[in-house]
Amino acid sequence: MKKHFVLDTNVLLHDPNALVGFDDNVVCLPIYVIEEIDTFKKDLSELGQNARQVSRLVDKFRVDGNLREGVELPNGGTLKVLFTTNDHRKEQAEYHKDLSMSHQMDRLIMGTALELARRDPSMPVVFVSKDTNLRIRAEAMGLKAVDYDKERKDVSELYTGTGEMLLSGDEIARLFQGTGAPIPAGATLFENQYLVARNQVNPSQSVLARALLKEGVLQRIVDLRDPVWGIRPRNKEQHFALDALLRDEIKLVTLIGKAGTGKTLLAIAAGLQKVAEEQTFVRLLVSRPIFPLGKDIGYLPGDVEEKLNPWMQPIHDNVEFLMGLSRPDRRGGRSYRELIEMGLMEVEPLTYIRGRSIPNQYMIVDEAQNLTPHEVKTIITRVGDGTKIVLTGDPYQIDNPYVDSVNNGLVYVAEKFKHARIAATVTMTKGERSELAELASNLL
């Protein structure tokens, strides 16, 4: 049976293509959604871009027919713009006069969905919104409400990039010798998945390995006996991460983990190793989202670097730790600035990345969990020839109200690239910052 899907404004701001994401059903846009979209169209952020795209799409469909009566969509569905009756609008306006504008719009949009359900009871109405509280209110008022996510998964189902496997003693021996062991028949693995391979007879005997599906073998990872810019891995996950970070054939690395697991520190250490020591790349480019992505960093005194300092201080702290700087050294003027002045490192906001081409650089995007899938696509498509990009973040610490622990850009990339030969993912769970930080992360 066909359904009416009434879309909230935030659904279209999250994904303009949601207009054609409901198969052959009827997609309904309350007129208030169009009005709200209009308020975002001049915004320079990702929301503004999506608002303009929605407006162009709706106008394109308008040319093909009557939006009030319904216009056929390319996927076989129908698009309608819903209007409320004059009496209903007057009643709503009187009821909501003391509410803020955003709450008024929420209630008017939901009221339009309720009126549709009363007017046409023969076809079920589904209210689609990314606003949790609005979905709760809609259900309480008798509407079926759902979140919008084309590929909704539980966070426990997401690809971690790591795992364990039992092998025979002979296969374990081959891994230790560096010759590799064949991937067992029937094993479900992904490209560059990292494994703890254990002896099935003596599980205490293990070796850290990486799956190479094209060759059909497990390969022992690099034995990191020498420190990487003074850093030695403290656990198996950090071993996995450094292996991926130091391999030139792996062009995209996603490091996922809670605070204190060493994601950013390991990424910067590997980047400095590759840039300053091995000279594989010409520069280390480090950036973090200035939330929201695309928001101008103006209206503050100082130049771009001075405006960025509060956002980039965690990066500076990690670099100075790696350089082994003490407090007197900093007072004497030695800091991360030395690397910048030498041309070995650059710190740049993601705000200005659109339109750039970034070749032969080691690029780190920290706090990538605050990016939307579209924003991550924008960043990765800027990568030029010879560049490696590393995305780090914690999907449980999100500041962006338009993404959550499942649909953010960080885990989106990890899922989409798990079959790619030039990509690797490592999920890190063991905190190494300090005993207190680890305990706080687990208990609080």
VEXNUMI-589558 format. One record per residue (C-alpha): residue number from 1; residue in one letter; x, y, z. Coordinates in steps of 0.1 Angstrom, whole numbers, plus 5000, padded with zeros to 4 digits. Layout:
residues N
+-----+------+------+------+------+
! seq ! type !   c1 !   c2 !   c3 !
+-----+------+------+------+------+
! NUM !    A !    X !    Y !    Z !
...
+-----+------+------+------+------+
This chain:
residues 444
+-----+------+------+------+------+
! seq ! type !   c1 !   c2 !   c3 !
+-----+------+------+------+------+
!   1 !    M ! 5000 ! 5000 ! 5000 !
!   2 !    K ! 5012 ! 5035 ! 4991 !
!   3 !    K ! 5019 ! 5060 ! 5019 !
!   4 !    H ! 5021 ! 5097 ! 5024 !
!   5 !    F ! 5056 ! 5106 ! 5037 !
!   6 !    V ! 5055 ! 5141 ! 5052 !
!   7 !    L ! 5091 ! 5155 ! 5054 !
!   8 !    D ! 5104 ! 5178 ! 5081 !
!   9 !    T ! 5127 ! 5206 ! 5070 !
!  10 !    N ! 5158 ! 5190 ! 5087 !
!  11 !    V ! 5154 ! 5159 ! 5065 !
!  12 !    L ! 5160 ! 5180 ! 5034 !
!  13 !    L ! 5188 ! 5200 ! 5049 !
!  14 !    H ! 5205 ! 5168 ! 5058 !
!  15 !    D ! 5199 ! 5152 ! 5023 !
!  16 !    P ! 5183 ! 5171 ! 4995 !
!  17 !    N ! 5179 ! 5139 ! 4976 !
!  18 !    A ! 5154 ! 5127 ! 5002 !
!  19 !    L ! 5128 ! 5140 ! 4978 !
!  20 !    V ! 5134 ! 5109 ! 4956 !
!  21 !    G ! 5142 ! 5085 ! 4985 !
!  22 !    F ! 5108 ! 5070 ! 4992 !
!  23 !    D ! 5102 ! 5047 ! 4962 !
!  24 !    D ! 5068 ! 5050 ! 4946 !
!  25 !    N ! 5051 ! 5066 ! 4976 !
!  26 !    V ! 5038 ! 5102 ! 4979 !
!  27 !    V ! 5063 ! 5127 ! 4993 !
!  28 !    C ! 5046 ! 5156 ! 5009 !
!  29 !    L ! 5062 ! 5190 ! 5017 !
!  30 !    P ! 5042 ! 5213 ! 5040 !
!  31 !    I ! 5043 ! 5249 ! 5027 !
!  32 !    Y ! 5060 ! 5258 ! 5060 !
!  33 !    V ! 5090 ! 5235 ! 5050 !
!  34 !    I ! 5094 ! 5256 ! 5019 !
!  35 !    E ! 5093 ! 5288 ! 5040 !
!  36 !    E ! 5119 ! 5274 ! 5064 !
!  37 !    I ! 5142 ! 5263 ! 5035 !
!  38 !    D ! 5140 ! 5298 ! 5022 !
!  39 !    T ! 5155 ! 5312 ! 5054 !
!  40 !    F ! 5186 ! 5290 ! 5049 !
!  41 !    K ! 5193 ! 5298 ! 5013 !
!  42 !    K ! 5218 ! 5326 ! 5019 !
!  43 !    D ! 5237 ! 5307 ! 5045 !
!  44 !    L ! 5273 ! 5300 ! 5035 !
!  45 !    S ! 5274 ! 5267 ! 5054 !
!  46 !    E ! 5265 ! 5232 ! 5043 !
!  47 !    L ! 5229 ! 5239 ! 5053 !
!  48 !    G ! 5228 ! 5268 ! 5029 !
!  49 !    Q ! 5241 ! 5248 ! 5000 !
!  50 !    N ! 5216 ! 5220 ! 5007 !
!  51 !    A ! 5187 ! 5246 ! 5010 !
!  52 !    R ! 5196 ! 5260 ! 4976 !
!  53 !    Q ! 5198 ! 5225 ! 4961 !
!  54 !    V ! 5163 ! 5217 ! 4975 !
!  55 !    S ! 5149 ! 5248 ! 4960 !
!  56 !    R ! 5163 ! 5241 ! 4926 !
!  57 !    L ! 5150 ! 5205 ! 4927 !
!  58 !    V ! 5115 ! 5216 ! 4938 !
!  59 !    D ! 5114 ! 5243 ! 4911 !
!  60 !    K ! 5125 ! 5217 ! 4885 !
!  61 !    F ! 5096 ! 5195 ! 4894 !
!  62 !    R ! 5073 ! 5225 ! 4895 !
!  63 !    V ! 5079 ! 5230 ! 4858 !
!  64 !    D ! 5067 ! 5194 ! 4851 !
!  65 !    G ! 5033 ! 5198 ! 4867 !
!  66 !    N ! 5011 ! 5211 ! 4895 !
!  67 !    L ! 5028 ! 5207 ! 4929 !
!  68 !    R ! 4995 ! 5211 ! 4947 !
!  69 !    E ! 4980 ! 5183 ! 4927 !
!  70 !    G ! 5011 ! 5162 ! 4926 !
!  71 !    V ! 5041 ! 5159 ! 4902 !
!  72 !    E ! 5055 ! 5125 ! 4892 !
!  73 !    L ! 5091 ! 5119 ! 4904 !
!  74 !    P ! 5118 ! 5101 ! 4884 !
!  75 !    N ! 5116 ! 5071 ! 4908 !
!  76 !    G ! 5079 ! 5066 ! 4902 !
!  77 !    G ! 5068 ! 5085 ! 4933 !
!  78 !    T ! 5048 ! 5117 ! 4936 !
!  79 !    L ! 5057 ! 5151 ! 4951 !
!  80 !    K ! 5031 ! 5173 ! 4966 !
!  81 !    V ! 5033 ! 5206 ! 4984 !
!  82 !    L ! 5007 ! 5207 ! 5012 !
!  83 !    F ! 4986 ! 5237 ! 5021 !
!  84 !    T ! 4964 ! 5240 ! 5052 !
!  85 !    T ! 4929 ! 5255 ! 5053 !
!  86 !    N ! 4926 ! 5291 ! 5063 !
!  87 !    D ! 4906 ! 5282 ! 5094 !
!  88 !    H ! 4933 ! 5257 ! 5105 !
!  89 !    R ! 4961 ! 5281 ! 5099 !
!  90 !    K ! 4943 ! 5308 ! 5119 !
!  91 !    E ! 4937 ! 5283 ! 5147 !
!  92 !    Q ! 4974 ! 5272 ! 5147 !
!  93 !    A ! 4987 ! 5308 ! 5147 !
!  94 !    E ! 4966 ! 5317 ! 5177 !
!  95 !    Y ! 4976 ! 5286 ! 5195 !
!  96 !    H ! 5013 ! 5291 ! 5188 !
!  97 !    K ! 5016 ! 5329 ! 5192 !
!  98 !    D ! 5037 ! 5327 ! 5224 !
!  99 !    L ! 5061 ! 5301 ! 5210 !
! 100 !    S ! 5095 ! 5309 ! 5194 !
! 101 !    M ! 5095 ! 5309 ! 5156 !
! 102 !    S ! 5113 ! 5275 ! 5153 !
! 103 !    H ! 5087 ! 5259 ! 5176 !
! 104 !    Q ! 5059 ! 5276 ! 5157 !
! 105 !    M ! 5072 ! 5261 ! 5125 !
! 106 !    D ! 5076 ! 5226 ! 5140 !
! 107 !    R ! 5040 ! 5226 ! 5152 !
! 108 !    L ! 5027 ! 5240 ! 5120 !
! 109 !    I ! 5045 ! 5213 ! 5100 !
! 110 !    M ! 5032 ! 5186 ! 5123 !
! 111 !    G ! 4998 ! 5202 ! 5122 !
! 112 !    T ! 4998 ! 5200 ! 5084 !
! 113 !    A ! 5006 ! 5163 ! 5086 !
! 114 !    L ! 4978 ! 5157 ! 5111 !
! 115 !    E ! 4953 ! 5175 ! 5088 !
! 116 !    L ! 4964 ! 5153 ! 5059 !
! 117 !    A ! 4958 ! 5122 ! 5080 !
! 118 !    R ! 4923 ! 5134 ! 5089 !
! 119 !    R ! 4915 ! 5146 ! 5053 !
! 120 !    D ! 4926 ! 5113 ! 5036 !
! 121 !    P ! 4924 ! 5084 ! 5060 !
! 122 !    S ! 4926 ! 5059 ! 5032 !
! 123 !    M ! 4964 ! 5063 ! 5029 !
! 124 !    P ! 4987 ! 5060 ! 5059 !
! 125 !    V ! 5007 ! 5091 ! 5068 !
! 126 !    V ! 5043 ! 5088 ! 5080 !
! 127 !    F ! 5060 ! 5119 ! 5095 !
! 128 !    V ! 5098 ! 5119 ! 5087 !
! 129 !    S ! 5120 ! 5140 ! 5109 !
! 130 !    K ! 5156 ! 5140 ! 5123 !
! 131 !    D ! 5144 ! 5158 ! 5154 !
! 132 !    T ! 5140 ! 5133 ! 5182 !
! 133 !    N ! 5116 ! 5153 ! 5203 !
! 134 !    L ! 5095 ! 5162 ! 5173 !
! 135 !    R ! 5091 ! 5125 ! 5165 !
! 136 !    I ! 5081 ! 5118 ! 5201 !
! 137 !    R ! 5055 ! 5146 ! 5199 !
! 138 !    A ! 5042 ! 5134 ! 5166 !
! 139 !    E ! 5037 ! 5098 ! 5179 !
! 140 !    A ! 5019 ! 5112 ! 5210 !
! 141 !    M ! 4995 ! 5131 ! 5187 !
! 142 !    G ! 4987 ! 5099 ! 5167 !
! 143 !    L ! 5011 ! 5101 ! 5138 !
! 144 !    K ! 5035 ! 5074 ! 5128 !
! 145 !    A ! 5070 ! 5091 ! 5130 !
! 146 !    V ! 5103 ! 5078 ! 5117 !
! 147 !    D ! 5139 ! 5090 ! 5115 !
! 148 !    Y ! 5155 ! 5096 ! 5081 !
! 149 !    D ! 5184 ! 5074 ! 5073 !
! 150 !    K ! 5187 ! 5055 ! 5040 !
! 151 !    E ! 5210 ! 5029 ! 5055 !
! 152 !    R ! 5201 ! 5029 ! 5091 !
! 153 !    K ! 5222 ! 5006 ! 5113 !
! 154 !    D ! 5228 ! 5001 ! 5150 !
! 155 !    V ! 5261 ! 5014 ! 5161 !
! 156 !    S ! 5271 ! 4979 ! 5172 !
! 157 !    E ! 5268 ! 4967 ! 5136 !
! 158 !    L ! 5293 ! 4992 ! 5122 !
! 159 !    Y ! 5326 ! 4980 ! 5107 !
! 160 !    T ! 5354 ! 4981 ! 5133 !
! 161 !    G ! 5383 ! 4973 ! 5110 !
! 162 !    T ! 5396 ! 4947 ! 5134 !
! 163 !    G ! 5389 ! 4912 ! 5146 !
! 164 !    E ! 5403 ! 4878 ! 5158 !
! 165 !    M ! 5409 ! 4845 ! 5140 !
! 166 !    L ! 5420 ! 4810 ! 5150 !
! 167 !    L ! 5447 ! 4794 ! 5128 !
! 168 !    S ! 5467 ! 4762 ! 5129 !
! 169 !    G ! 5502 ! 4761 ! 5144 !
! 170 !    D ! 5518 ! 4758 ! 5110 !
! 171 !    E ! 5499 ! 4789 ! 5097 !
! 172 !    I ! 5509 ! 4809 ! 5128 !
! 173 !    A ! 5546 ! 4799 ! 5122 !
! 174 !    R ! 5543 ! 4811 ! 5086 !
! 175 !    L ! 5531 ! 4844 ! 5098 !
! 176 !    F ! 5560 ! 4847 ! 5122 !
! 177 !    Q ! 5584 ! 4839 ! 5094 !
! 178 !    G ! 5569 ! 4867 ! 5072 !
! 179 !    T ! 5557 ! 4844 ! 5044 !
! 180 !    G ! 5520 ! 4849 ! 5051 !
! 181 !    A ! 5492 ! 4824 ! 5056 !
! 182 !    P ! 5463 ! 4816 ! 5034 !
! 183 !    I ! 5429 ! 4831 ! 5044 !
! 184 !    P ! 5407 ! 4802 ! 5057 !
! 185 !    A ! 5379 ! 4792 ! 5034 !
! 186 !    G ! 5346 ! 4807 ! 5043 !
! 187 !    A ! 5361 ! 4835 ! 5064 !
! 188 !    T ! 5343 ! 4869 ! 5061 !
! 189 !    L ! 5369 ! 4895 ! 5059 !
! 190 !    F ! 5374 ! 4930 ! 5043 !
! 191 !    E ! 5404 ! 4946 ! 5026 !
! 192 !    N ! 5431 ! 4956 ! 5050 !
! 193 !    Q ! 5412 ! 4943 ! 5080 !
! 194 !    Y ! 5435 ! 4939 ! 5110 !
! 195 !    L ! 5434 ! 4907 ! 5130 !
! 196 !    V ! 5448 ! 4890 ! 5161 !
! 197 !    A ! 5456 ! 4856 ! 5147 !
! 198 !    R ! 5457 ! 4830 ! 5175 !
! 199 !    N ! 5470 ! 4794 ! 5176 !
! 200 !    Q ! 5439 ! 4773 ! 5178 !
! 201 !    V ! 5457 ! 4748 ! 5200 !
! 202 !    N ! 5475 ! 4774 ! 5222 !
! 203 !    P ! 5455 ! 4806 ! 5221 !
! 204 !    S ! 5482 ! 4825 ! 5241 !
! 205 !    Q ! 5504 ! 4823 ! 5210 !
! 206 !    S ! 5493 ! 4851 ! 5187 !
! 207 !    V ! 5505 ! 4874 ! 5159 !
! 208 !    L ! 5491 ! 4906 ! 5145 !
! 209 !    A ! 5482 ! 4904 ! 5109 !
! 210 !    R ! 5464 ! 4922 ! 5080 !
! 211 !    A ! 5441 ! 4906 ! 5054 !
! 212 !    L ! 5450 ! 4910 ! 5018 !
! 213 !    L ! 5420 ! 4897 ! 5000 !
! 214 !    K ! 5433 ! 4900 ! 4964 !
! 215 !    E ! 5463 ! 4878 ! 4973 !
! 216 !    G ! 5441 ! 4856 ! 4995 !
! 217 !    V ! 5466 ! 4858 ! 5024 !
! 218 !    L ! 5471 ! 4871 ! 5059 !
! 219 !    Q ! 5503 ! 4892 ! 5062 !
! 220 !    R ! 5521 ! 4899 ! 5095 !
! 221 !    I ! 5521 ! 4937 ! 5102 !
! 222 !    V ! 5553 ! 4958 ! 5106 !
! 223 !    D ! 5572 ! 4951 ! 5138 !
! 224 !    L ! 5575 ! 4986 ! 5152 !
! 225 !    R ! 5606 ! 4982 ! 5173 !
! 226 !    D ! 5619 ! 5017 ! 5166 !
! 227 !    P ! 5598 ! 5046 ! 5179 !
! 228 !    V ! 5578 ! 5068 ! 5154 !
! 229 !    W ! 5587 ! 5103 ! 5165 !
! 230 !    G ! 5593 ! 5090 ! 5200 !
! 231 !    I ! 5560 ! 5071 ! 5201 !
! 232 !    R ! 5558 ! 5034 ! 5206 !
! 233 !    P ! 5524 ! 5016 ! 5204 !
! 234 !    R ! 5511 ! 5005 ! 5238 !
! 235 !    N ! 5485 ! 4980 ! 5227 !
! 236 !    K ! 5474 ! 4960 ! 5196 !
! 237 !    E ! 5450 ! 4986 ! 5184 !
! 238 !    Q ! 5478 ! 5012 ! 5183 !
! 239 !    H ! 5500 ! 4987 ! 5165 !
! 240 !    F ! 5472 ! 4983 ! 5139 !
! 241 !    A ! 5468 ! 5021 ! 5136 !
! 242 !    L ! 5505 ! 5028 ! 5131 !
! 243 !    D ! 5507 ! 5001 ! 5105 !
! 244 !    A ! 5479 ! 5017 ! 5085 !
! 245 !    L ! 5493 ! 5052 ! 5090 !
! 246 !    L ! 5528 ! 5043 ! 5078 !
! 247 !    R ! 5518 ! 5022 ! 5047 !
! 248 !    D ! 5521 ! 5043 ! 5016 !
! 249 !    E ! 5498 ! 5021 ! 4996 !
! 250 !    I ! 5469 ! 5028 ! 5020 !
! 251 !    K ! 5457 ! 5063 ! 5010 !
! 252 !    L ! 5427 ! 5066 ! 5034 !
! 253 !    V ! 5427 ! 5057 ! 5071 !
! 254 !    T ! 5399 ! 5062 ! 5095 !
! 255 !    L ! 5407 ! 5060 ! 5132 !
! 256 !    I ! 5376 ! 5056 ! 5154 !
! 257 !    G ! 5378 ! 5057 ! 5192 !
! 258 !    K ! 5369 ! 5073 ! 5225 !
! 259 !    A ! 5389 ! 5101 ! 5240 !
! 260 !    G ! 5424 ! 5092 ! 5251 !
! 261 !    T ! 5430 ! 5062 ! 5228 !
! 262 !    G ! 5458 ! 5081 ! 5209 !
! 263 !    K ! 5441 ! 5086 ! 5176 !
! 264 !    T ! 5453 ! 5122 ! 5169 !
! 265 !    L ! 5487 ! 5117 ! 5185 !
! 266 !    L ! 5495 ! 5086 ! 5164 !
! 267 !    A ! 5483 ! 5103 ! 5132 !
! 268 !    I ! 5505 ! 5133 ! 5138 !
! 269 !    A ! 5535 ! 5112 ! 5148 !
! 270 !    A ! 5531 ! 5091 ! 5116 !
! 271 !    G ! 5526 ! 5123 ! 5095 !
! 272 !    L ! 5558 ! 5139 ! 5109 !
! 273 !    Q ! 5577 ! 5107 ! 5103 !
! 274 !    K ! 5566 ! 5105 ! 5067 !
! 275 !    V ! 5571 ! 5142 ! 5060 !
! 276 !    A ! 5602 ! 5152 ! 5080 !
! 277 !    E ! 5621 ! 5119 ! 5082 !
! 278 !    E ! 5612 ! 5099 ! 5052 !
! 279 !    Q ! 5602 ! 5129 ! 5030 !
! 280 !    T ! 5575 ! 5108 ! 5013 !
! 281 !    F ! 5552 ! 5138 ! 5014 !
! 282 !    V ! 5560 ! 5175 ! 5011 !
! 283 !    R ! 5538 ! 5187 ! 5040 !
! 284 !    L ! 5517 ! 5177 ! 5069 !
! 285 !    L ! 5483 ! 5193 ! 5066 !
! 286 !    V ! 5462 ! 5192 ! 5098 !
! 287 !    S ! 5427 ! 5205 ! 5101 !
! 288 !    R ! 5396 ! 5203 ! 5123 !
! 289 !    P ! 5360 ! 5213 ! 5116 !
! 290 !    I ! 5351 ! 5248 ! 5128 !
! 291 !    F ! 5316 ! 5239 ! 5136 !
! 292 !    P ! 5296 ! 5243 ! 5115 !
! 293 !    L ! 5317 ! 5235 ! 5085 !
! 294 !    G ! 5317 ! 5265 ! 5061 !
! 295 !    K ! 5309 ! 5290 ! 5088 !
! 296 !    D ! 5331 ! 5321 ! 5083 !
! 297 !    I ! 5356 ! 5326 ! 5111 !
! 298 !    G ! 5353 ! 5364 ! 5109 !
! 299 !    Y ! 5339 ! 5388 ! 5135 !
! 300 !    L ! 5369 ! 5381 ! 5157 !
! 301 !    P ! 5400 ! 5403 ! 5161 !
! 302 !    G ! 5433 ! 5391 ! 5145 !
! 303 !    D ! 5444 ! 5372 ! 5114 !
! 304 !    V ! 5433 ! 5337 ! 5104 !
! 305 !    E ! 5459 ! 5320 ! 5126 !
! 306 !    E ! 5449 ! 5340 ! 5157 !
! 307 !    K ! 5412 ! 5331 ! 5151 !
! 308 !    L ! 5420 ! 5295 ! 5146 !
! 309 !    N ! 5442 ! 5291 ! 5177 !
! 310 !    P ! 5413 ! 5281 ! 5201 !
! 311 !    W ! 5401 ! 5255 ! 5177 !
! 312 !    M ! 5435 ! 5241 ! 5168 !
! 313 !    Q ! 5450 ! 5241 ! 5203 !
! 314 !    P ! 5446 ! 5203 ! 5207 !
! 315 !    I ! 5467 ! 5199 ! 5175 !
! 316 !    H ! 5494 ! 5222 ! 5188 !
! 317 !    D ! 5495 ! 5203 ! 5222 !
! 318 !    N ! 5500 ! 5170 ! 5204 !
! 319 !    V ! 5528 ! 5184 ! 5182 !
! 320 !    E ! 5546 ! 5200 ! 5211 !
! 321 !    F ! 5544 ! 5168 ! 5231 !
! 322 !    L ! 5560 ! 5150 ! 5202 !
! 323 !    M ! 5587 ! 5176 ! 5199 !
! 324 !    G ! 5595 ! 5170 ! 5235 !
! 325 !    L ! 5591 ! 5206 ! 5245 !
! 326 !    S ! 5591 ! 5216 ! 5281 !
! 327 !    R ! 5575 ! 5247 ! 5296 !
! 328 !    P ! 5608 ! 5267 ! 5295 !
! 329 !    D ! 5612 ! 5258 ! 5258 !
! 330 !    R ! 5578 ! 5273 ! 5251 !
! 331 !    R ! 5587 ! 5305 ! 5269 !
! 332 !    G ! 5618 ! 5307 ! 5249 !
! 333 !    G ! 5598 ! 5307 ! 5216 !
! 334 !    R ! 5603 ! 5270 ! 5205 !
! 335 !    S ! 5569 ! 5255 ! 5195 !
! 336 !    Y ! 5550 ! 5239 ! 5167 !
! 337 !    R ! 5556 ! 5272 ! 5148 !
! 338 !    E ! 5591 ! 5259 ! 5139 !
! 339 !    L ! 5575 ! 5232 ! 5117 !
! 340 !    I ! 5552 ! 5257 ! 5101 !
! 341 !    E ! 5580 ! 5281 ! 5094 !
! 342 !    M ! 5601 ! 5253 ! 5078 !
! 343 !    G ! 5571 ! 5245 ! 5056 !
! 344 !    L ! 5568 ! 5210 ! 5070 !
! 345 !    M ! 5534 ! 5215 ! 5086 !
! 346 !    E ! 5503 ! 5236 ! 5079 !
! 347 !    V ! 5472 ! 5241 ! 5100 !
! 348 !    E ! 5441 ! 5251 ! 5080 !
! 349 !    P ! 5404 ! 5254 ! 5086 !
! 350 !    L ! 5381 ! 5231 ! 5066 !
! 351 !    T ! 5361 ! 5262 ! 5058 !
! 352 !    Y ! 5382 ! 5270 ! 5028 !
! 353 !    I ! 5388 ! 5235 ! 5014 !
! 354 !    R ! 5362 ! 5236 ! 4987 !
! 355 !    G ! 5377 ! 5241 ! 4952 !
! 356 !    R ! 5413 ! 5232 ! 4963 !
! 357 !    S ! 5435 ! 5203 ! 4950 !
! 358 !    I ! 5459 ! 5189 ! 4976 !
! 359 !    P ! 5487 ! 5168 ! 4961 !
! 360 !    N ! 5516 ! 5150 ! 4978 !
! 361 !    Q ! 5505 ! 5158 ! 5013 !
! 362 !    Y ! 5498 ! 5139 ! 5045 !
! 363 !    M ! 5464 ! 5152 ! 5055 !
! 364 !    I ! 5448 ! 5147 ! 5089 !
! 365 !    V ! 5412 ! 5157 ! 5096 !
! 366 !    D ! 5406 ! 5156 ! 5133 !
! 367 !    E ! 5371 ! 5154 ! 5149 !
! 368 !    A ! 5357 ! 5141 ! 5117 !
! 369 !    Q ! 5326 ! 5128 ! 5135 !
! 370 !    N ! 5311 ! 5163 ! 5133 !
! 371 !    L ! 5311 ! 5162 ! 5095 !
! 372 !    T ! 5281 ! 5151 ! 5074 !
! 373 !    P ! 5286 ! 5124 ! 5047 !
! 374 !    H ! 5284 ! 5152 ! 5021 !
! 375 !    E ! 5310 ! 5173 ! 5038 !
! 376 !    V ! 5334 ! 5143 ! 5040 !
! 377 !    K ! 5329 ! 5137 ! 5003 !
! 378 !    T ! 5338 ! 5173 ! 4997 !
! 379 !    I ! 5370 ! 5169 ! 5016 !
! 380 !    I ! 5381 ! 5135 ! 5002 !
! 381 !    T ! 5375 ! 5147 ! 4966 !
! 382 !    R ! 5400 ! 5175 ! 4972 !
! 383 !    V ! 5428 ! 5149 ! 4976 !
! 384 !    G ! 5453 ! 5151 ! 4948 !
! 385 !    D ! 5478 ! 5126 ! 4934 !
! 386 !    G ! 5502 ! 5112 ! 4961 !
! 387 !    T ! 5482 ! 5125 ! 4991 !
! 388 !    K ! 5472 ! 5104 ! 5021 !
! 389 !    I ! 5442 ! 5114 ! 5042 !
! 390 !    V ! 5435 ! 5103 ! 5078 !
! 391 !    L ! 5402 ! 5109 ! 5095 !
! 392 !    T ! 5400 ! 5106 ! 5133 !
! 393 !    G ! 5372 ! 5110 ! 5157 !
! 394 !    D ! 5348 ! 5097 ! 5184 !
! 395 !    P ! 5313 ! 5090 ! 5171 !
! 396 !    Y ! 5299 ! 5093 ! 5206 !
! 397 !    Q ! 5311 ! 5129 ! 5211 !
! 398 !    I ! 5292 ! 5148 ! 5184 !
! 399 !    D ! 5284 ! 5186 ! 5185 !
! 400 !    N ! 5267 ! 5187 ! 5151 !
! 401 !    P ! 5229 ! 5185 ! 5157 !
! 402 !    Y ! 5223 ! 5172 ! 5121 !
! 403 !    V ! 5243 ! 5139 ! 5126 !
! 404 !    D ! 5245 ! 5111 ! 5151 !
! 405 !    S ! 5267 ! 5082 ! 5161 !
! 406 !    V ! 5257 ! 5063 ! 5130 !
! 407 !    N ! 5252 ! 5087 ! 5101 !
! 408 !    N ! 5282 ! 5110 ! 5107 !
! 409 !    G ! 5309 ! 5114 ! 5080 !
! 410 !    L ! 5335 ! 5094 ! 5100 !
! 411 !    V ! 5317 ! 5061 ! 5103 !
! 412 !    Y ! 5300 ! 5067 ! 5069 !
! 413 !    V ! 5335 ! 5067 ! 5052 !
! 414 !    A ! 5346 ! 5036 ! 5072 !
! 415 !    E ! 5315 ! 5017 ! 5060 !
! 416 !    K ! 5317 ! 5028 ! 5024 !
! 417 !    F ! 5355 ! 5021 ! 5020 !
! 418 !    K ! 5357 ! 4987 ! 5038 !
! 419 !    H ! 5360 ! 4969 ! 5005 !
! 420 !    A ! 5386 ! 4993 ! 4991 !
! 421 !    R ! 5422 ! 4981 ! 4987 !
! 422 !    I ! 5436 ! 5016 ! 4994 !
! 423 !    A ! 5416 ! 5022 ! 5027 !
! 424 !    A ! 5418 ! 5009 ! 5062 !
! 425 !    T ! 5399 ! 5014 ! 5094 !
! 426 !    V ! 5409 ! 5008 ! 5130 !
! 427 !    T ! 5386 ! 5012 ! 5160 !
! 428 !    M ! 5404 ! 5019 ! 5192 !
! 429 !    T ! 5389 ! 5011 ! 5226 !
! 430 !    K ! 5417 ! 5011 ! 5251 !
! 431 !    G ! 5426 ! 5045 ! 5266 !
! 432 !    E ! 5462 ! 5053 ! 5271 !
! 433 !    R ! 5461 ! 5090 ! 5280 !
! 434 !    S ! 5462 ! 5083 ! 5318 !
! 435 !    E ! 5447 ! 5060 ! 5343 !
! 436 !    L ! 5423 ! 5088 ! 5354 !
! 437 !    A ! 5412 ! 5096 ! 5319 !
! 438 !    E ! 5406 ! 5060 ! 5311 !
! 439 !    L ! 5385 ! 5055 ! 5342 !
! 440 !    A ! 5365 ! 5087 ! 5336 !
! 441 !    S ! 5358 ! 5076 ! 5300 !
! 442 !    N ! 5344 ! 5043 ! 5312 !
! 443 !    L ! 5325 ! 5055 ! 5343 !
! 444 !    L ! 5311 ! 5089 ! 5334 !
+-----+------+------+------+------+
